[in-house]
Amino acid sequence: MYGPHRQPDYPAATAQLGSLSSEELEVYLNEEGDEKLDEFVKSLNQVKELYREKEMLLASNKSLAEYNLSQKPILESEYEALVTKRNEAVELAKNVKVVRSELDETSKKVQPDVLLSLLEAAYAEAEEFSEKLSDGFLDGSEESLDDFLEKFQEARNLSHSRRVKVDKMKEIIAKESSMPSSRIPEPVGALPPPSIQIPYPHYSNWNASSCNPSVPPLSALPYPTQPTSMIYPFMPAYPPIP
C-alpha cells in the first residue's frame, strides 16, 4: 500500500491504542473486533490521505484514457496516410531503379562523341527556331507582342539549357581525355650489346705467365685459349611440344 517514498507513521497509529483500557483492547481481539479494527484503521489520517490520492489517480487515469480514445480516429487517419505515402515511395523507388538501369544501358550504347554531336544538333535547332520567331515578329506574322514574348522566352530558355548541356558534355570529354590511361608495361627484351668490345684473351694480348712466373703458359692450359666457332649454349634447346 505504501510506496518507497512514504513510510507508515506507526507512532501516530498506536497513540490512540495506547489510551484504551484493557477491556476496550479485548474488544478488538474478539470475533466481532475485526470490523472495529477495520474501522479504526480507516479512521487514521494517513490512511485517509492514501484513499484521497487513490481517487485522484483514478480520476487522472480516466481523463487520460478518454483523451487517448478521442485521439484514436486522428491516429488511424494519419497511419493510413503514412501507409499510402510509404507505398508511393516504394513504387517511386522501383521506377527510379528501372530508369537508372535503362539509363546505364543507353549510356553504354552511346559514345560521348556521338552524344555531344546530338546535343550540338539540338542546340542548333533551338537557336534556329528562336531566330525564326524573331524574324516572324519583325515581318509582322505574329498576332501580338504578348504571344511573341511568351514563345520567344520559351525558345530562349530551351536554347540556353541545351547550350549548358553541350558545355558540360565538352567538359566531361576533356576530363576523360586528360586522365592518364592505364598502359600495359612492355616486355623487357634482350639487353643491348656492350659498346666496348672486350677481346677474347689469347696469347697475343694477354700472357699471365709473363706477369706471374707461377702461372703456367697458355699452351699448357687444359682448355682452348683461341676463339672458336662453337656457339656457347646459353639457352638449352628443348624438343617441340607435341
C-alpha positions in Angstrom: 0.0 0.0 0.0 2.9 2.3 0.8 5.3 3.4 -1.9 9.1 3.6 -1.4 8.8 7.4 -0.8 6.4 7.1 2.2 6.6 5.0 5.3 3.8 4.2 7.8 3.5 6.5 10.8 3.5 3.9 13.5 3.6 6.2 16.5 0.5 8.1 15.3 -1.4 4.9 14.7 -0.6 3.3 18.0 -1.1 6.5 20.0 -4.8 6.0 20.1 -4.5 2.4 21.0 -2.2 3.3 24.0 -5.0 5.4 25.6 -7.5 2.5 25.5 -8.2 0.3 28.5 -7.7 -3.5 28.7 -11.4 -4.1 28.2 -11.5 -1.9 25.1 -8.5 -3.6 23.6 -10.0 -7.1 24.2 -13.0 -6.0 22.1 -10.6 -5.8 19.0 -9.4 -9.3 19.8 -12.9 -10.9 19.7 -14.6 -12.2 16.6 -16.6 -9.0 16.2 -13.4 -7.0 16.7 -12.4 -7.3 13.0 -14.9 -4.8 11.9 -14.0 -2.4 14.6 -10.3 -2.8 13.9 -11.0 -2.2 10.2 -12.9 1.0 11.0 -10.1 2.1 13.3 -7.5 1.7 10.5 -9.7 3.6 8.0 -10.1 6.4 10.5 -6.4 7.1 10.6 -5.3 10.3 8.9 -2.5 8.7 6.9 -4.9 6.0 5.5 -7.5 8.7 4.6 -4.7 10.6 2.7 -3.9 7.4 0.8 -7.5 7.0 -0.2 -7.7 10.6 -1.4 -4.5 10.0 -3.6 -6.1 6.8 -4.9 -9.2 8.6 -6.0 -7.1 11.4 -7.7 -5.0 8.9 -9.6 -8.1 7.0 -10.7 -9.7 10.3 -12.0 -6.5 11.3 -13.7 -6.1 7.9 -15.4 -9.8 8.1 -16.5 -9.3 11.5 -18.0 -6.1 10.4 -19.8 -7.8 7.3 -21.2 -10.7 9.4 -22.5 -8.3 11.8 -24.2 -6.4 8.9 -25.8 -9.7 7.4 -27.1 -10.6 10.8 -28.6 -7.3 10.9 -30.5 -7.8 7.4 -31.9 -9.6 8.5 -35.2 -6.8 11.1 -35.8 -4.1 8.5 -35.3 -5.8 6.0 -37.5 -6.2 8.6 -40.3 -2.6 9.6 -40.0 -1.5 6.0 -40.0 -3.4 5.3 -43.2 -1.9 8.4 -44.8 1.6 7.2 -43.8 1.0 3.7 -45.3 -0.2 5.3 -48.5 2.9 7.6 -48.7 5.1 4.6 -48.0 3.6 2.6 -50.8 4.0 5.5 -53.1 7.7 5.8 -52.1 8.2 2.1 -52.7 6.7 2.5 -56.2 8.8 5.5 -56.9 12.0 3.7 -55.8 11.2 0.9 -58.2 10.6 3.3 -61.0 13.9 5.0 -60.3 15.7 1.7 -60.4 14.1 0.9 -63.8 15.0 4.3 -65.2 18.5 4.1 -63.8 19.1 0.7 -65.4 17.7 2.0 -68.7 20.0 5.0 -68.5 23.0 2.8 -67.8 22.2 0.6 -70.8 21.7 3.7 -73.0 24.9 5.3 -71.8 26.8 2.1 -72.7 25.5 2.2 -76.2 26.0 5.9 -76.9 29.6 7.1 -77.1 30.4 10.5 -75.6 31.4 12.0 -79.0 28.1 10.8 -80.5 26.2 12.3 -77.6 28.0 15.6 -78.0 27.1 15.7 -81.7 23.4 15.1 -80.8 23.5 17.8 -78.2 25.1 20.3 -80.6 22.5 19.5 -83.2 19.7 20.0 -80.7 21.2 23.3 -79.6 21.5 24.5 -83.2 17.9 23.5 -83.8 16.7 25.6 -80.8 18.8 28.6 -82.0 17.3 28.3 -85.4 13.8 28.2 -84.0 14.3 31.3 -81.9 15.7 33.1 -84.9 12.6 32.2 -86.9 10.4 33.6 -84.2 12.3 36.9 -84.1 12.2 37.1 -87.9 8.5 36.4 -87.9 7.9 39.1 -85.4 9.8 41.6 -87.5 7.9 40.6 -90.6 4.6 41.1 -88.7 3.4 37.5 -88.9 2.9 37.2 -85.1 -0.5 38.1 -83.8 0.5 40.1 -80.7 3.5 41.2 -78.7 2.5 39.1 -75.7 2.3 35.9 -77.8 5.7 36.6 -79.3 7.3 37.3 -75.9 5.9 34.1 -74.4 7.1 31.9 -77.3 10.4 33.7 -77.7 11.1 33.3 -73.9 10.4 29.6 -74.0 12.6 29.2 -77.1 15.5 31.0 -75.5 15.2 29.0 -72.3 15.3 25.8 -74.3 18.3 27.0 -76.3 20.1 28.1 -73.1 19.5 24.8 -71.3 20.8 22.9 -74.4 23.9 25.1 -74.5 24.7 24.4 -70.9 24.4 20.6 -71.7 26.8 21.0 -74.6 29.4 22.8 -72.5 29.0 20.3 -69.7 29.5 17.4 -72.1 32.6 19.0 -73.6 34.0 19.4 -70.1 33.4 15.8 -69.3 35.1 14.6 -72.5 38.0 16.9 -71.8 38.4 15.5 -68.4 38.3 11.9 -69.6 40.8 12.6 -72.3 43.2 14.2 -69.9 43.1 11.3 -67.5 46.2 9.0 -67.8 45.3 5.8 -69.5 46.4 2.6 -68.0 49.2 1.2 -70.1 50.4 -2.4 -70.2 54.1 -2.5 -69.5 56.2 -3.6 -72.5 58.1 -6.9 -72.0 61.8 -6.4 -71.3 63.8 -7.5 -74.3 67.4 -8.7 -74.5 69.9 -6.3 -73.1 71.8 -4.3 -75.8 75.4 -5.4 -76.5 78.1 -3.5 -74.7 79.5 -0.5 -76.5 83.1 -1.7 -75.8 84.1 -5.0 -77.3 86.2 -6.9 -74.9 88.6 -9.1 -76.9 88.8 -12.7 -76.1 92.0 -13.4 -74.2 94.8 -15.1 -76.2 98.5 -15.2 -76.2 98.8 -12.1 -78.4 97.2 -9.7 -75.9 97.4 -11.5 -72.5 100.1 -13.7 -71.1 99.7 -14.4 -67.4 103.0 -16.3 -67.3 104.9 -13.2 -68.2 103.4 -11.4 -65.3 103.5 -14.2 -62.8 106.1 -17.0 -63.3 104.0 -19.4 -61.2 101.2 -19.3 -63.8 101.7 -22.0 -66.5 101.9 -20.9 -70.1 98.7 -20.8 -72.2 99.7 -23.8 -74.2 99.7 -25.9 -71.0 96.1 -25.0 -70.0 93.6 -27.8 -70.4 91.0 -25.6 -72.2 91.3 -23.7 -75.5 92.7 -20.3 -75.4 91.8 -19.3 -79.0 88.2 -18.2 -80.0 86.3 -21.0 -81.7 83.3 -21.0 -84.0 81.3 -23.0 -81.5 78.3 -21.1 -80.1 78.1 -21.3 -76.3 74.7 -22.9 -75.4 73.2 -20.1 -73.3 69.7 -21.5 -73.7 69.2 -25.2 -73.9 67.2 -26.4 -76.9 64.1 -28.2 -75.9 62.2 -30.5 -78.2 58.9 -29.1 -79.5 55.7 -29.8 -77.5 53.5 -32.2 -79.5 
